[in-house]
Amino acid sequence: MFKRILHEDWTHIIPFISFGLTFAVFVVATIRALRIRPGERERLATLPLDETTRN
């Protein structure tokens, strides 16, 4: 009886796991973006327009 329950119901958990992982990634990305220093933020903001390249 328990084998049948475990094998049939595990697919209902996968959407919750994928939502949790996606939510965690976005939360971590948001926290990292908010904690960037202002100087680094300015450097990253002008990066696509910066004509000097470092080799």
TORSEPA-593487 format. One line per field, with one value per atom (N, C-alpha, C): x, y, z; atom name. Coordinates in steps of 0.2 Angstrom, whole numbers, plus 5000, padded with zeros to 4 digits. Layout:
BEGIN
X: [X|...]
Y: [Y|...]
Z: [Z|...]
atome: [CA|...]
END
This chain:
BEGIN
X: [5004|5000|5004|5010|5014|5018|5020|5024|5020|5013|5009|5008|5007|5006|5013|5018|5025|5026|5025|5026|5021|5015|5010|5010|5012|5011|5018|5023|5030|5029|5025|5025|5022|5018|5014|5019|5025|5029|5034|5035|5040|5039|5032|5031|5033|5032|5033|5041|5045|5052|5055|5052|5055|5053|5047|5045|5050|5051|5056|5063|5065|5072|5072|5067|5067|5066|5062|5061|5068|5071|5077|5083|5083|5088|5086|5080|5078|5079|5078|5079|5087|5091|5098|5101|5098|5100|5098|5092|5090|5094|5096|5100|5107|5110|5116|5116|5111|5111|5110|5106|5105|5111|5116|5121|5128|5127|5133|5135|5141|5143|5142|5141|5139|5145|5151|5156|5156|5155|5154|5148|5143|5137|5138|5141|5143|5147|5152|5156|5153|5148|5144|5139|5137|5132|5135|5141|5144|5148|5148|5152|5151|5145|5144|5146|5146|5149|5156|5159|5166|5171|5175|5179|5185|5188|5194|5193|5198|5197|5204|5203|5209|5210|5217|5219|5222]
Y: [4994|5000|5006|5007|5012|5013|5008|5008|5012|5010|5013|5020|5022|5029|5033|5031|5034|5035|5030|5030|5034|5035|5038|5046|5047|5054|5058|5056|5059|5065|5064|5069|5075|5075|5081|5086|5083|5087|5091|5089|5092|5099|5101|5108|5112|5110|5114|5114|5109|5109|5114|5114|5118|5126|5127|5134|5136|5132|5134|5135|5131|5133|5139|5140|5146|5152|5152|5158|5159|5154|5155|5158|5156|5159|5167|5169|5176|5180|5176|5180|5181|5176|5177|5182|5182|5187|5194|5195|5201|5204|5200|5202|5204|5200|5202|5208|5210|5216|5222|5221|5226|5228|5223|5224|5226|5228|5230|5237|5238|5245|5250|5256|5261|5262|5262|5262|5256|5250|5245|5245|5248|5249|5253|5259|5263|5260|5256|5253|5248|5244|5239|5243|5249|5252|5255|5257|5260|5255|5249|5243|5242|5242|5241|5247|5253|5259|5261|5257|5258|5256|5261|5259|5257|5257|5255|5247|5243|5236|5234|5230|5227|5220|5219|5213|5209]
Z: [5000|5000|5000|5004|5004|4998|4995|4989|4984|4983|4978|4979|4986|4987|4985|4987|4986|4978|4975|4968|4964|4966|4962|4964|4970|4972|4972|4970|4970|4964|4959|4954|4956|4961|4963|4967|4969|4973|4969|4963|4958|4956|4955|4954|4960|4966|4972|4973|4971|4972|4966|4960|4955|4957|4959|4961|4967|4972|4977|4975|4970|4968|4964|4959|4956|4960|4965|4970|4973|4976|4979|4975|4968|4964|4963|4962|4961|4968|4973|4980|4981|4979|4980|4975|4969|4964|4966|4969|4971|4977|4981|4987|4985|4981|4978|4974|4970|4967|4971|4977|4981|4986|4986|4991|4987|4981|4977|4979|4980|4982|4976|4978|4973|4967|4969|4964|4959|4962|4958|4953|4956|4952|4946|4947|4942|4937|4939|4934|4930|4933|4929|4925|4927|4923|4916|4917|4911|4907|4909|4906|4898|4896|4889|4885|4888|4884|4885|4889|4890|4884|4882|4876|4877|4883|4885|4887|4885|4886|4890|4894|4898|4895|4894|4891|4896]
atome: [N|CA|C|N|CA|C|N|CA|C|N|CA|C|N|CA|C|N|CA|C|N|CA|C|N|CA|C|N|CA|C|N|CA|C|N|CA|C|N|CA|C|N|CA|C|N|CA|C|N|CA|C|N|CA|C|N|CA|C|N|CA|C|N|CA|C|N|CA|C|N|CA|C|N|CA|C|N|CA|C|N|CA|C|N|CA|C|N|CA|C|N|CA|C|N|CA|C|N|CA|C|N|CA|C|N|CA|C|N|CA|C|N|CA|C|N|CA|C|N|CA|C|N|CA|C|N|CA|C|N|CA|C|N|CA|C|N|CA|C|N|CA|C|N|CA|C|N|CA|C|N|CA|C|N|CA|C|N|CA|C|N|CA|C|N|CA|C|N|CA|C|N|CA|C|N|CA|C|N|CA|C|N|CA|C|N|CA|C|N|CA|C]
END
